[in-house]
Amino acid sequence: MRNSLKHLIAGPCSAETREQVLETAKEISQIDALTYFRAGIWKPRTAPGSFEGVGEDGLAWLKEAKETYGVKTTTEVATPEHVEACLKQGVDALWIGARTTVNPFYVQQIADSLKGVNIPVFIKNPISPDVGLWMGAIERFKLSGITDVSVIHRGFFSYAKGVFRNPPMWEIPIKLKTEFPDLQIICDPSHITGNSDLIEEVSKFAMQLGMDGLMIETHPTPKEAWSDAKQQVTPDRLKEIMESILLSKTNSDISHEEVEKMRKEVNLVDSETLEDIAKRMLIVKEIAKFKKENSATVFQHARWKFVLEESKKKAKELGLNEEFVEDLMNLIHKESLNIHHTIYNS
């Protein structure tokens, strides 16, 4: 039995005052799992006039926290100038924010500014669920000579109002891990939830998925925070969360005769499911050919609405999540439209 926690990165969303930075560092430095003390120095904001960070003054506070309480420090950088300022003040690691990861030009500029400096770099996922952009950012830093590259999963933007501020879409970091098996993935439950009450739950689930660590925003008085007040926890609450997580040991893998038997059953069902989908697509090809020969419209809204509603009814009968079934049918329909497109243009 083991716990997969390799990193705990904690500290305030923003460095606000010297006193706030030092007080937070003092409190969380007592947590054995802590690997980096974090604080935002430059804060990208949508609206001009919003609090955009204290700037380079905050780097001196990070340095003082490091020297006084023995904590390694990290902050977000978005420009080569940020990088230069951080290196001068002895910041131990850097992270690339979600708004920066979306732009390969910005990522390349930062990667170029780090050539010859082998400092740990954490890369947050892009705002949209684009695993290609995320992978591209990783490769750019590796090509610049950075050997210690990890990523931070902070969820993805969605217009839909839901439980989470940024829905986690766990399948995206799992896909990334498949492409980069040795890559360390840190979960940022603060930005995923946007709600301090949900941080422990999401943190535990991230650990159960085999993620390598957590980045949790921590503030002495969260309600008075200058940014992201709702998603920050007090140092005492952070200690409680970490104690709970560290007590929840998980197996890195399960090897048991009964489980292996059930896994074989799952593999068989998966195989049969794919065979059924293949049969469906063969029928779709025949329908597409018929439509082409008879100059029929490819997409018929009434028909698709009927299929979707019937699928959701069936899902309810079978005790399946209706939203999941709707997403599945949309994927199948997307491929059906691709088949129509290919046949119509052949």
C-alpha positions in Angstrom: 0.0 0.0 0.0 1.2 3.5 -0.8 0.1 7.1 -1.3 0.9 8.7 -4.6 1.4 12.2 -3.2 4.8 13.5 -4.4 4.0 17.2 -4.4 2.0 19.6 -2.3 2.1 23.2 -3.7 0.3 25.6 -1.4 0.0 29.2 -0.6 -2.2 32.2 -1.4 -3.7 32.9 -4.8 -2.1 36.3 -4.8 0.7 37.8 -2.8 -1.1 40.8 -1.2 1.2 42.1 1.5 4.5 41.1 3.1 2.7 40.2 6.3 0.2 37.9 4.5 2.9 36.1 2.6 5.0 35.5 5.7 2.1 34.5 7.9 0.9 31.9 5.4 4.4 30.5 4.8 5.0 30.2 8.5 1.8 28.2 9.0 2.1 25.8 6.1 5.8 25.3 6.5 4.9 22.9 9.3 3.2 20.5 6.8 5.7 17.7 6.1 4.2 17.1 2.6 4.8 20.7 1.4 7.2 20.8 -1.5 6.6 24.4 -2.8 5.1 27.6 -1.3 3.2 29.3 -4.0 1.9 32.9 -4.5 0.8 34.7 -7.6 2.9 37.8 -8.2 1.4 38.8 -11.6 -2.3 38.1 -12.0 -3.8 38.0 -15.5 -7.2 39.5 -15.3 -9.9 39.9 -18.0 -11.1 43.4 -16.9 -8.7 46.3 -16.7 -8.6 47.9 -13.3 -8.9 44.6 -11.5 -6.2 43.6 -9.0 -3.4 42.3 -11.2 -0.8 41.4 -8.6 1.8 43.4 -6.6 4.5 42.8 -9.2 8.2 42.4 -8.4 7.8 43.7 -4.9 6.2 40.3 -4.1 9.3 38.4 -5.2 11.2 39.9 -2.3 8.5 38.6 0.1 8.8 35.1 -1.4 12.6 35.3 -0.9 12.1 36.3 2.7 9.7 33.5 3.3 12.2 31.0 1.8 15.0 32.3 4.0 12.9 32.5 7.1 10.9 29.3 7.0 13.0 27.1 4.7 10.2 26.7 2.0 10.9 26.4 -1.7 9.0 28.9 -3.7 7.1 29.0 -7.0 5.1 31.5 -8.9 3.4 32.0 -12.3 5.3 33.6 -15.2 3.8 34.8 -18.5 6.7 36.7 -20.1 10.5 36.4 -20.4 10.7 39.5 -18.2 8.9 37.6 -15.4 11.3 34.8 -15.8 14.3 37.1 -15.5 12.9 38.7 -12.3 12.2 35.4 -10.7 15.6 34.0 -11.4 17.2 37.1 -9.9 15.3 36.6 -6.7 16.0 32.9 -6.5 12.5 31.5 -7.1 12.9 27.7 -7.1 10.3 26.7 -9.7 8.0 28.3 -12.2 4.5 27.6 -13.5 2.8 28.5 -16.8 -0.8 29.6 -16.4 -3.7 28.4 -18.4 -4.1 31.6 -20.3 -0.4 31.4 -21.4 -0.5 27.7 -22.4 -3.1 28.4 -25.1 -0.6 30.6 -27.0 2.4 28.7 -28.5 4.1 32.0 -29.2 4.1 33.0 -25.5 5.2 29.5 -24.5 8.1 29.5 -26.9 9.3 32.9 -25.7 9.3 31.7 -22.1 11.0 28.4 -23.1 13.7 30.3 -25.0 14.3 32.6 -22.0 15.0 29.5 -19.9 17.7 27.9 -22.1 20.6 27.0 -20.0 18.6 27.2 -16.8 17.4 23.8 -15.7 14.7 24.9 -13.3 11.5 22.9 -12.5 8.6 24.0 -14.7 4.9 23.2 -14.1 2.5 23.7 -17.1 -1.2 24.3 -16.4 -3.6 22.9 -18.9 -5.0 25.3 -21.5 -8.4 26.8 -20.8 -10.0 24.7 -23.5 -9.8 20.9 -23.4 -7.2 20.8 -26.1 -4.7 18.0 -25.2 -2.6 18.9 -28.3 -1.9 22.4 -27.0 -0.9 21.0 -23.6 1.4 18.4 -25.2 3.0 21.1 -27.4 3.8 23.2 -24.4 5.5 20.3 -22.7 7.6 19.5 -25.8 8.7 23.2 -26.2 10.1 23.3 -22.7 11.8 19.9 -23.1 13.4 21.1 -26.4 14.7 24.1 -24.6 16.6 21.9 -22.2 14.3 21.8 -19.2 14.4 18.2 -17.9 12.1 18.7 -14.9 8.7 19.3 -16.5 5.4 18.5 -14.8 1.8 19.6 -15.5 -1.0 21.0 -13.4 -4.6 20.0 -14.1 -6.8 22.9 -13.2 -10.0 22.0 -15.1 -11.4 23.5 -18.3 -13.7 26.5 -19.0 -17.3 25.7 -19.7 -20.3 28.0 -20.5 -22.6 25.6 -18.6 -23.2 26.4 -15.0 -22.5 23.3 -12.9 -21.0 22.1 -9.6 -17.5 23.0 -10.7 -16.0 26.4 -11.7 -13.8 24.5 -14.2 -15.1 21.0 -15.0 -12.2 18.5 -14.5 -12.8 16.4 -17.6 -10.6 13.7 -16.0 -10.3 11.9 -19.4 -8.0 14.7 -20.7 -5.2 14.4 -18.1 -5.6 10.6 -18.3 -5.0 10.8 -22.1 -2.0 13.1 -21.5 -0.6 10.5 -19.1 -1.0 7.8 -21.7 1.1 9.9 -24.1 3.7 10.7 -21.5 3.8 7.8 -19.0 6.6 9.3 -16.9 5.0 12.8 -16.7 4.0 14.0 -13.2 0.5 15.4 -13.0 -0.5 17.8 -10.2 -4.2 18.4 -9.5 -5.4 22.0 -8.7 -8.7 21.4 -6.9 -8.9 25.1 -6.0 -9.5 26.1 -9.6 -11.5 23.0 -10.5 -14.0 23.6 -7.8 -14.0 27.3 -7.2 -15.4 26.3 -3.8 -13.3 25.6 -0.7 -16.0 23.1 0.6 -15.3 20.7 -2.4 -11.5 20.8 -2.3 -11.0 17.7 0.0 -13.4 15.6 -2.1 -11.7 16.5 -5.4 -8.3 16.1 -3.9 -9.0 12.6 -2.8 -10.4 11.6 -6.1 -7.4 13.0 -7.9 -5.2 10.8 -5.7 -7.4 7.8 -6.4 -6.8 8.4 -10.1 -3.0 8.2 -9.4 -2.1 11.9 -9.8 1.2 12.9 -8.3 0.3 15.8 -6.2 -1.9 18.8 -5.4 -1.8 22.6 -5.7 -4.2 24.1 -3.1 -4.7 27.8 -2.6 -4.3 28.8 1.1 -4.9 32.1 2.8 -4.9 33.1 6.5 -8.3 34.9 6.1 -9.9 33.6 2.8 -12.9 35.9 3.0 -10.6 38.9 2.9 -8.5 37.6 0.0 -8.0 40.1 -2.9 -8.6 37.4 -5.5 -10.4 34.0 -5.6 -11.7 34.3 -2.1 -14.2 31.4 -2.4 -11.7 28.8 -3.3 -9.0 29.3 -0.7 -8.7 27.4 2.5 -7.0 28.4 5.8 -3.7 26.8 6.7 -5.5 24.9 9.5 -8.0 23.5 7.0 -5.2 22.6 4.6 -3.6 20.6 7.4 -6.9 18.7 8.0 -7.2 17.9 4.3 -3.6 16.6 4.1 -4.0 14.5 7.2 -7.2 13.0 5.7 -5.5 12.3 2.3 -2.3 10.9 3.8 -4.4 8.5 5.9 -6.2 7.3 2.8 -3.7 4.8 1.4 -4.3 3.5 -2.1 -2.9 0.7 -4.2 -0.9 1.7 -7.2 -2.4 -1.4 -8.9 -4.7 -4.2 -8.0 -3.9 -7.8 -8.6 -6.6 -10.2 -7.4 -8.1 -13.2 -9.0 -11.7 -12.0 -8.6 -10.9 -8.5 -10.0 -9.0 -10.0 -12.9 -12.0 -12.2 -13.7 -14.3 -9.1 -13.8 -11.7 -7.2 -15.9 -11.8 -10.0 -18.5 -15.6 -9.7 -18.5 -15.3 -5.9 -19.1 -12.8 -6.6 -22.0 -15.3 -9.0 -23.6 -18.2 -6.5 -23.3 -15.9 -3.8 -24.7 -15.1 -6.0 -27.7 -18.8 -6.8 -28.3 -19.7 -3.1 -28.0 -17.2 -2.2 -30.7 -18.4 -5.0 -33.0 -22.0 -3.6 -32.6 -20.8 -0.1 -33.4 -19.0 -1.4 -36.5 -22.3 -3.1 -37.6 -24.1 0.2 -37.1 -21.6 2.1 -39.2 -22.0 -0.5 -42.0 -25.7 0.3 -42.0 -25.0 4.0 -42.0 -22.8 3.6 -45.1 -25.7 1.9 -46.9 -28.1 4.7 -45.8 -25.6 7.3 -47.0 -25.3 5.6 -50.4 -29.1 5.5 -50.7 -29.4 9.2 -49.8 -26.7 10.2 -52.3 -28.4 8.2 -55.1 -31.7 9.8 -54.3 -30.4 13.3 -53.7 -31.7 13.2 -50.1 -30.7 15.6 -47.4 -27.9 14.3 -45.2 -29.1 15.6 -41.8 -32.7 15.2 -40.9 -33.4 16.9 -37.6 -36.7 15.1 -36.7 -35.0 11.7 -37.2 -32.0 12.7 -35.0 -34.3 14.1 -32.3 -36.2 10.8 -32.2 -33.0 8.7 -32.0 -31.7 10.9 -29.1 -35.0 10.9 -27.2 -35.3 7.1 -27.6 -31.7 6.6 -26.4 -32.3 8.7 -23.3 -35.5 6.7 -22.5 -33.6 3.5 -22.8 -30.8 4.9 -20.6 -33.3 5.6 -17.9 -34.8 2.0 -18.2 -31.3 0.6 -17.9 -30.2 2.8 -15.0 -27.6 4.6 -17.1 -26.7 8.3 -16.7 -28.8 10.1 -19.4 -26.1 12.8 -19.9 -23.5 10.1 -20.5 -25.7 8.3 -23.1 -26.5 11.6 -24.8 -22.7 12.4 -25.1 -22.1 8.8 -26.4 -24.8 9.1 -29.0 -23.5 12.5 -30.1 -20.1 10.9 -30.7 -21.6 8.1 -32.7 -23.7 10.6 -34.7 -20.6 12.7 -35.4 -18.9 9.7 -36.9 -22.1 8.9 -38.9 -22.0 12.4 -40.4 -18.3 11.9 -41.3 -19.2 8.7 -43.2 -22.0 10.6 -45.0 -19.5 13.4 -45.9 -17.0 10.8 -47.3 -19.5 9.0 -49.4 -21.2 12.2 -50.7 -17.8 13.5 -51.8 -16.3 10.3 -53.2 
